[in-house]
Amino acid sequence: MKEIKFKELINFTSLPEIISNSSDGDIKYKIKDEVLREFNLEKWCQILDEVKNDKALLLKDIDCKIEEFEKPLPFFYKNKFYLGTGKQIFEKHIEVFKNALDPHIENASSLVELGAGYGSKILNLSNYENYTELPLYAGEFTSNGCDAIKLLSQRMNKKIEVGHCDLNEGVIEGIQIPKGSIIFTSYAAHYAQKTSSNFIDFILELSPKIVINFEPCYESHSHSKYGSMCKR
């Protein structure tokens, strides 16, 4: 990985220009149908079809395609900008997850991901030594995502309970999450529009050991040029 300057971002991505030239009229709010179209009918459906059609296809192969492992991309980490391959960024992403979750593993009853997509985060984490004996639970909004998790976990010889989860409605079906679990979300809770205190009550009813949300947070960004772009 190579450290780069903020002003160099424009050499590797068009996002700075797009964001800087955007207006309030460009802001889009994804309703339920839009989320289902993007993920259930497009992204996760394609993954499920590929896994079904190629018996040798594993999670690492899907990750490689989704994350564009060979493509050089800029990223921000601990207040610095870097240029790295998609693979390096993905590995750094998993490392961030692991470092946040590690202190809470002891005496946890299970590891739970809500809004698990095709299972990449929770299944990759399960490969680490101190996670291998931890029961796994995945709640996912889309049916194709649920089916992809089941198939990919089977090929890894991983036991994972998979069920339907709607963070907007506060619904989990098909799995019984044990008390004392580590529950996490990753780019999932932000799809729940206009969440109220009911969302917190819904999570607390699961009696977790801890809940960690790896989510974009508008308020966490500074008033710097980069921070303002993140907010936009």
C-alpha positions in Angstrom: 0.0 0.0 0.0 1.2 3.5 -0.9 0.4 6.7 1.0 -1.0 9.4 -1.1 -2.2 13.0 -0.7 -5.9 14.1 -0.6 -5.3 16.1 -3.8 -4.2 13.0 -5.6 -7.6 11.3 -5.2 -8.8 12.7 -8.5 -6.1 10.7 -10.2 -7.8 7.4 -9.2 -11.5 8.0 -8.8 -14.1 10.4 -10.2 -16.0 10.5 -6.8 -14.4 13.8 -5.5 -15.6 15.6 -8.6 -19.1 14.0 -8.6 -19.6 14.7 -4.9 -18.3 18.3 -5.1 -20.6 19.1 -8.0 -23.7 17.4 -6.4 -26.7 19.2 -4.9 -29.5 18.4 -2.6 -31.5 17.3 -5.6 -29.0 14.4 -6.2 -29.7 12.8 -2.7 -31.5 9.5 -3.1 -33.3 7.7 -0.3 -33.6 3.9 -0.9 -37.0 2.6 -0.2 -37.7 -1.1 0.4 -38.4 -1.9 -3.3 -35.1 -0.2 -4.3 -33.1 -2.2 -1.8 -34.7 -5.4 -3.0 -34.1 -4.6 -6.6 -30.4 -3.8 -6.1 -29.5 -6.7 -3.8 -32.1 -9.4 -4.2 -32.8 -9.2 -7.9 -29.3 -8.0 -9.0 -26.3 -8.4 -6.8 -27.1 -11.5 -4.6 -29.1 -13.1 -7.4 -26.1 -13.1 -9.6 -23.9 -14.5 -6.9 -26.4 -17.2 -6.1 -26.6 -18.2 -9.8 -22.8 -18.4 -10.1 -22.4 -20.5 -7.0 -25.2 -22.9 -8.1 -23.7 -23.2 -11.6 -20.1 -23.7 -10.5 -19.7 -26.4 -7.8 -16.0 -25.4 -7.2 -16.8 -21.7 -6.5 -15.9 -20.6 -3.0 -16.4 -17.5 -0.9 -12.9 -16.2 -1.7 -13.7 -16.4 -5.4 -16.9 -14.4 -4.9 -15.1 -11.8 -2.7 -12.4 -11.5 -5.4 -15.1 -10.5 -8.0 -17.2 -8.3 -5.8 -14.2 -6.3 -4.4 -12.3 -6.1 -7.6 -9.2 -7.5 -6.0 -6.7 -6.5 -8.7 -7.9 -2.9 -9.2 -5.9 -0.1 -7.5 -8.2 2.1 -5.4 -7.7 4.9 -2.9 -8.9 4.5 0.7 -8.8 6.4 4.0 -7.4 4.7 7.1 -6.4 6.3 10.5 -6.4 9.9 9.1 -4.3 9.1 6.0 -5.0 8.3 2.4 -3.6 5.3 0.7 -3.6 3.5 -2.7 -4.0 -0.2 -2.6 -5.4 -3.1 -4.5 -9.0 -4.2 -3.9 -7.6 -7.3 -2.1 -5.5 -5.2 0.3 -8.5 -2.9 1.1 -10.7 -5.9 1.7 -8.2 -7.5 4.0 -7.8 -4.2 5.9 -11.6 -4.0 6.2 -11.8 -7.5 7.8 -8.9 -6.5 10.1 -10.9 -3.5 11.3 -13.8 -5.7 12.1 -11.7 -8.3 13.9 -9.9 -5.7 16.0 -13.2 -4.2 17.2 -14.8 -7.6 17.9 -11.8 -9.4 19.5 -12.1 -7.9 23.0 -15.6 -9.2 23.3 -15.2 -12.8 22.2 -14.5 -14.3 25.6 -17.7 -15.8 27.1 -19.8 -14.7 24.1 -22.6 -17.1 23.3 -22.4 -16.6 19.5 -21.4 -14.2 16.7 -24.4 -12.6 14.9 -24.5 -10.4 11.8 -27.7 -8.7 10.9 -28.0 -7.6 7.3 -25.4 -10.2 6.3 -25.6 -9.9 2.5 -24.0 -13.0 1.0 -22.1 -13.8 4.2 -18.7 -12.4 3.4 -18.0 -10.6 6.7 -19.2 -13.2 9.2 -17.8 -16.2 7.2 -14.4 -14.6 6.7 -14.2 -13.7 10.4 -15.1 -17.3 11.3 -11.8 -18.5 9.8 -9.8 -16.8 12.6 -8.6 -19.1 15.4 -10.5 -17.5 18.2 -13.8 -17.5 16.2 -13.8 -21.1 14.9 -15.7 -22.5 17.9 -18.2 -19.6 18.1 -21.7 -20.4 16.9 -22.7 -18.3 13.9 -26.0 -16.6 13.1 -26.8 -14.5 10.0 -29.9 -12.5 9.5 -30.4 -11.1 6.0 -33.2 -9.1 4.4 -33.1 -10.8 0.9 -34.0 -14.4 0.1 -31.2 -14.7 -2.4 -28.7 -13.5 0.1 -29.9 -16.1 2.6 -29.5 -18.9 0.1 -26.1 -17.7 -1.0 -24.9 -17.7 2.7 -26.2 -21.3 3.1 -24.4 -22.6 0.0 -21.1 -20.8 0.6 -21.0 -21.8 4.2 -21.6 -25.5 3.3 -18.6 -25.3 0.9 -16.5 -24.0 3.8 -17.8 -26.7 6.1 -19.1 -24.0 8.4 -22.3 -24.4 10.4 -24.3 -21.2 10.4 -27.9 -20.5 11.2 -29.5 -18.3 8.6 -32.8 -16.4 8.7 -34.7 -13.4 7.5 -34.1 -10.1 9.1 -35.8 -6.7 8.5 -34.1 -4.0 10.4 -36.7 -1.5 9.3 -39.6 -3.5 10.8 -37.7 -5.0 13.7 -38.3 -8.6 12.5 -36.1 -11.7 12.7 -37.5 -15.0 11.5 -36.1 -18.5 11.1 -33.4 -18.2 13.8 -33.3 -18.0 17.5 -30.4 -15.7 18.6 -28.9 -16.8 21.9 -28.7 -14.3 24.8 -25.2 -12.9 25.3 -24.3 -12.8 21.6 -22.0 -10.4 19.9 -24.2 -8.7 17.3 -22.9 -6.5 14.5 -24.1 -4.8 11.4 -22.0 -3.6 8.4 -23.5 -1.1 5.9 -27.0 -2.5 6.8 -28.5 -0.4 9.5 -28.2 2.8 7.4 -30.8 1.3 5.0 -33.4 1.4 7.8 -35.1 4.7 7.1 -36.2 7.0 10.0 -35.5 4.5 12.7 -37.1 5.3 16.1 -36.4 4.2 19.6 -38.3 1.0 18.6 -35.1 0.0 16.7 -33.1 0.1 19.9 -35.8 -1.8 21.8 -35.8 -4.5 19.0 -32.0 -5.0 19.5 -32.2 -5.0 23.3 -34.8 -7.6 23.3 -32.2 -10.0 21.9 -30.2 -9.5 25.2 -26.8 -9.1 23.4 -23.5 -9.1 25.1 -22.6 -6.1 22.9 -23.8 -4.5 19.6 -21.3 -3.0 17.2 -22.4 -1.1 14.1 -19.9 -0.7 11.3 -22.0 2.0 9.6 -21.5 5.4 8.0 -22.3 8.2 10.5 -22.9 11.7 9.3 -22.1 13.3 12.7 -18.7 11.7 13.0 -17.1 13.6 10.1 -15.2 16.9 10.6 -15.8 20.2 8.8 -12.7 19.6 6.6 -13.0 19.4 2.9 -12.8 15.6 3.0 -15.2 15.5 6.0 -17.7 17.6 4.1 -17.5 15.3 1.1 -18.1 12.3 3.3 -21.3 14.0 4.7 -22.5 14.8 1.2 
